[in-house]
Amino acid sequence: MVKAVVGEEARLTSAEDRLSRSAIPAEVGLVIGKLSSVLDRGFVFDLIPTPSNDAGEPACSVLETRDDKKRPSKSKAQSSESSSLSIDCDWVAEHARQVSRMLMGGVKVVGIYVWASDSSFKNSTMILCQAIKAVSDAIRHLDPALDEALLVHICYSPRRWNCRTCLLSSSITSSSLRPCDFKLGKVLSSLQRFKCNYNFNFRLPIYSKGESTRQTFTEILRQELAVHAKELKSANAMIDGDLVHNDEPCNTEGEHEIELLFPFMKDIRAEALTAKNVTGILQFGGSIYSYAYLNVKEPVSQAVADIKADITRSLHSRLDIICDEAEQDLNPPDVGDDEEAEILTIPISKSILNSSTKACHLRLPKRVLVPWLAGTHICDYLQPYESLEVVKERCMELMSMEHSSLDASKISEVETETSLMVAESMWDVITPASSAASCRLEGNVVKTSREDGSKGTGNASNASNVPMMVAIFVLLLSIILGFMLYRKD
């Protein structure tokens, strides 16, 4: 459990000055940083205010009791003592969910902060506990190991900072909040940086109709991500070419590179693909560019653990994005077959993967890196049809970044295409164009409709036949050479 918390002095002092100048009675937002179980300390990098909701209302406001309204003669001091906070917990939780996608390698939403008077804070314990619970539930799928959160109170009457830790459980009450030491210092300047470019490629079987467990695309892929997360934990790591074998801190300066090494093991998925009831393949592959940030006193093994967790978080974030988008109707064109029309109207996130699944190629959002604080980065996910201006707008809205600090030329597109393909055979995975005479693009989904190969015309049709002709030529050449050697013997 965290026993002390250190906040980045420059950022937190700037936040306090902003709040003092605004003269607003209350504000709620997210605490961004790291909680180190090894050091039993918390590190706060920045405070991100939760923006107003869709109706333009603030996420936090001050309420006065009904008795105060009936008694206008009551003094201002007495009125302030009976005030409490009103917090839109669902809106704060949604803000936390979206911000969590933008954080990398060990940097997380570690709690909430409140700008309020001392009396308003003391009278609002219940709503504050509800807000912490809502935030932790919203980001739980990205941070399953999350078991503790911070509550930072910036008091303006009198002016002071207070911090409490909260152990997350099924129910959070006032007894769950425990005070801890809080001080300001230099946190960001001492961070060490580790990067990793991770390539992944795995295949899942599509079972024939009637044989599947009626699981949707989303359910199957989430299960696969859970399996992959376990495999990642067993991977060894090399830092700057040296195998990680101890828990000593890293003493060298500069940016360090991590490479993950997987042990040779039996491929369970390969066995599944040989089953008789398997009629298709779902291939999921691409690259993930990851960063981790480490305190100088933390061991290098923590950087490896943060990189592994960041890879899993990134995959989950991309799946969340395409599932959110897939809730919209795909608006397919008119088709003659009623059954085909019904299938095409189902969002891909709710599709059942079986023999009736239409062949498609799904381009997942790419991670882009955005410069943040003191040489660190946050990230965003760029859809194939989006521009970098969209990334700038999201950073301004969600991370409260100033427009002057955002330069599109400094946003790095570091990843190659990450994609998911549904095909009917392994040959379709290798040469998907050979069995697709037509395709249509809807957002980031390319659906292919199967037609008679004789209908294909033009250069695309000729190009798709090249791999088949090469394969046939190699096969015939092998037969001829084998026959000649046999006759010679």
N, C-alpha and C positions, 0 to 999 in steps of 0.2 A: 504493500500500500504506500502511496506517495506521502512522504513526511514533510517535504518542503517544495516550494514552487518558485522558479526564477522567471521573471518576465523580461522580454527585450525592452530595455529602457527607452530607446529612441521611439519605437512604435507605440508603446503604451502611454508615454508622456504626450505624444502627438494626439492619440485618441482622447486623452483627458482634456487637452486644450481645445480640441474640436467640440467636445460635449459642453465644456464651460462656456464657449462662445455662443453655442446654439441656444442656450437657455431653455432647453426642453426639460420637462419634469421627469421624463423616464425614457429609457431605451433598452432594448434587448438585442443580443446578437450572439455570435459564435466565437468560441475560444479556439484558436488554431495553434497547435504545437505538438509536443511529444510527451508521453508518460513513460519513464524508464523504470522497469521493474528491477533492473540490475542495480541502479543507483538509488532507487527509492526516491526519485525526484521527478518533478514535472518541469517542463520548459514551455513557456508561452511565447510564440513568435509574433502573433498579431491578434487583434480583435476585429471581427467583421460584422458590422451592423446588419440586422435583418431588414430588408427593404419593405416599403409599404405593400399591402396586399393589392389584389386586382381592383378593389374598390377605392384604393387610394388611402386607406386607413392605416395608421401605424400599428406595428405588431405588439407594441406595449404602450399602455396609458395608465394614468392614475385615476383611481375611483375614490370617491368620498362616500361615507355612510349616509343612509337616508336621513338619519337624525340631524346630521350637519346641515342638510338642505332645508330642514324644517326650522332650524334655529339660526337665522342669519346674524344674530347678535353675538354668536360664539366667536371667540378670538381666533386669529389666524393660526396661532400656535396650537390651540386645542384642536382645530380642524385638521391640521397636518398630522397630528398624532393618531387620528382615526382613519387616515387614508390607507389605501392598499393598491396593489398593482393588478391590472387586467392584461393578460398575455394570450395572444392567439397561438396556442401551442401547436396546432396543426400547421400553421404557416411557418413557424420557426422550424418545425421538423422537416417540412418540404425544402426549406432553404438549406438545412443541414444535409439533406439527401443529395441535392445537386452540387453543393460545394465539395462534398466528400469525393465525388467523381474527379474533381480537379486537383486533388492533393496527391502527392507522390511519396513513395518510399519512406514510410514511418511517420510522415507528417499527417496529422489527422485532426478531425473535429474532436476536441477533448473535453468539451463542455460548453456552457453558456456564460455570458456576463450580463449584468444588470446595472444600469445607471439610475439610481434612485436615492431618495432620502433614507435615513436610517430607520425612521418609523414606518415608511411604506414597505421597506424590505422586511422588517420584522413581522408585519401584519400579512405577509404574502407567502408564507412558507409553503402552504399547500399548492398554490398555483406554480411556484417555482419547482417543486418536486414533480409536478405533472409535466412541466416543460422539459425537464431533464429526462424524464422517462420517455416522452414523445421523441426527443432527439435521438436517444440511444436506440429506440426501436426502429427509427427510420434508417439508421446507418448500420444496423446489426448485420445484414447480409454481406456488407463490404468489410466489416470488422467483427468477425465472429468471436474473437478473443477479447473484445472490449468488456472490461469488468469494473471500470472505475471512471468517474467523470469529475470535472471541476465546476464549481460555481464561484465566479468572481464578482464581487460587489464593489462598484465604484461609488462611494458615498460622497455626496456634495454638501451634506449638512449633518455633521461636520465633514470636511474634506479628508478622505482616507481610502485606502484599498484594503479589502478583506478577501480571503480565499477559503473555500471549504471544499473538501473532497467528499465524494459520494460513492459508496459501493453499490453497483447496479444489481438489482434483484427483481423479482416479479412485482414487488411493491416497494415504493420509495416513500419514506415518511420523514418527518423532521429529525427523528433520531438517526437517520441515515447520513445526515450532514455533519461532518466533523471538521473543526477548524484546523488549518495547517499554516505553517510559516510561509510568508510571501514577501518577496523583495524584488527590486529591479536591478538589472545588471546587463552585461553584454553577452548575448546568447548567440546571435546569428553569425558574428564575425569569427567565432571559434568552431563553426561546423566543418566537418570533413565531408567530402563529396565522393560518391561511388556511382558508377554508371554500368549498365549492362544492356547489351543488345541480344534479346532472346528470340530464337526462331522456334516455332512449334508447328506441328502437323500431325493430326490424328484423325482416324476414320471410325465412323459408327455404322453398324449394320441397319438397314431398313428391312423390316420383316414383311412377309406377304400378308395380304388382307386376311383377317381372322386369327392370325398368329400373334399380332402385336398386343401389348397390354393397354392399348388405347391411350397411350401417353402422348401429350402434345410435343411439338418441336421444342418449346421452352422448357418443359419438364425434363425431357431427355438431355438437352444441352446443359442444364443446370446440374444434373447428376454427373455428367461427364466432367464438368468443371470441378466438381467435388473430388472425383477420382484423380484428376490431374493435379489438384492441390496437394493431395497426399503423396503423389509421385515427386512433386517438387521438393517436398520436405526431406525426402531421402537423397536428393542430389547433393554431390560434393561441389565445392566451389574453389576457384583459383582467383586470387587477387594479384593483378600485375604479374601474372605468370607463375606465382607461387601458391601451392596448395594450402588452403586454410586448415590448420590443425591445432590451433590454440585459441584461447580467449583473451589474448593480450590486446591492448589498444594499438591502434595504428600510429606509428611515430613519424612516418614520412609525410611531407606536404604535397599539395597538388591534387589533381583529380585522379582517382583510382578506377581501374576497370575490373569488373567481376565477370567471370565465365563459369557457367554452370555445367557440371559433368554428371551425366546419368549413368548408373550401373547397367550392365548387360542383364536383361531379365526376359522372361518369357512374355511374349506379347499376347495377352488374353484376347485383345480385339481381333487379332489375325485369326485366331481359332473361331471366333464368332462369325467371321466373314465366310467361313467354309461351310456353315450350316446350310441344310437344304432349303429351309424356309426363308433364307435371306434373298431378297430380290433387288436390292439396291444398296447404295453407299452414300453416306453423308460425310463429306470431307471438310475439315475445319483447319485452316492453316494461315500462317502469316508471321509477322515479326512484331515484337514489343520492345520499345525503347524505354528503359526504366532508370530512375535515379533514386539514391538513398542518401539521407543526410544524418550524420552521426556526431554526437558530442565527443569531444576529445577523450573523455574518460570512459566511454563505452567500448566494449570489446569489438573486434572486427566481425565476430560471428553475428553480432546484432545487425550489422550492415547486410550480411548475406540473408538473414531472416527477413529483414525489411524489403529487400529486393524480391524475394520469393513471394511475400505477401502482396507486394505491389503488382506483380504479374497477374496473380489471381484476381485482385481488385480490378485491374484494367480489363480483363476478360469479362468479368461480371458487369462492369460499367457499360461496355459495348453492347452486351446482350440486353441490358436495361433500356438503352437508348433505342435499339431497333424494335424492342417490344412496345415501348411507349409510342413509337411512330406507327407500328403496325396496327394499332387500335383503329386508325383511320381506314376508311373504305378504300380498297385499291382501285375501284371503279374500272373493272375489266370491260373490254369491248364486247359487243354482241357476238355470241357464238351459237352455232346450231345445236350442239349437244347440251341439253339441260343439265345433265350430270356434271359436265365439264364446267359449265357456267357457275354451278353451285360451288364447285371446288375452288375456282379462281376467286370467288368473293370472300373466302375464308382468309383472315389475316394469317401470315406465315407463323406468327407466334402461337396461334391456336390450331395449326394444322396437325393432323395425325400422320405420323411418318409410317406409311405402309406402301403397298404396291400401287395404290392409287395416287400417291404423291406425284405431283408434276415436277419434272426436272427443272431446276432453277439454279441460279448463281447469285449469291447474296454478297454484296460488297459491304463490309463492316466499316464503321467510322475509324479514321486514322487518328492516332494520338499526335498532337502537336505540342511543343514546349513553349511556354510563355515566360519570359524573365519576370521574376517576382522581387524578392528582398535579398539584398546583400549577396548576389551571385547565385541564389537558389532559383528554382523553377516551379511553376505549377503547370498543369496540362489542361487541354480541352480535347474534344473529339470532333473531328471535322468530317461531315458527311460528304460524299462524292460531289454533290450539287451545291455545297456551301463554299463561301469565300472566307478569307481571313478576317474580313470586316465583321462577320458574324461572331468570330472568336473574341474580337475586341469588345463588342457589345455585351457578350456574356460575362467577360471579365469585369467590366464596369458595373454591371447590374448585380452579379452574385458575389464578387470579391471586393467590391467597393474600390476598384482601382481607378486612378485619375486618368483622363484621356491623354494628358500630356506625357504620361509615363508609358503609354502603349504605342509601340512602333511596329507596324505590320512587318517591316523588313527584318526585325529581330525575332519574330515568331518562327520557330524551326519546325519544318516538316521532315521529321527524321525517320519515319517508317515507310516501308513498302506497303503495298496493298494487303490488307487482311481480309480474307474472304471465306465464305462457306458455300459449298456446292452440294446439291442433291442430284445424284445420277443413278442410272439403272444398272451400270456395270463398271468395273474397274477401267475398261477401255474408254468409257465416257468421261471418266475423271482425267485420263491422259489426253484424250482428244475430244473435248466436249463439242466442238463444232461439227464433228463428223455425223452426228445424229440429230442435228438441229438445223432445219431448213429455214426457220424464221425465229426471231426473238423480238421482245419488246421491253423497253425500259420504263419502270415505274418507280420513281424515287431512286433507291439504291438496290432494287430487286430486278434482275433480268430473268424472265421466265422463258423457257424454250418449249415450243410445241413440236411434236414429232410428226413427220410426214414421210411419204415415200421418197427414198433417196433419188429416184429418177426425176423428181420435180425440181431438184436443186439446179440452178443455172449460174453462170458467171464465174468470176475468179474465185469467189468464196467457196463454191462447190468444188472447183478443181483443187484448191488449196487443201480442202478437207480430205481429199482422196490421197494426197501425197503420203501421209503416214501409213495408210493401208497398203499402198503400192510398194513402199519400201519394205514393209514387213513380209509381203508375199515374195518379193525378190530375194530377200535374205533366206527365207524358208526354202525356196527352189534351189538356190545356190548351195545350201547346206545338204540338200538331198542329192544333188549331182556330185558334189565332192565326196560325200559318204559312199555313193555307189561306185565312184572311180577307185577309191581306196580299197573297197571291198573286192572289186575285180582284180586289182593289182596283187592282193594277198592270195 
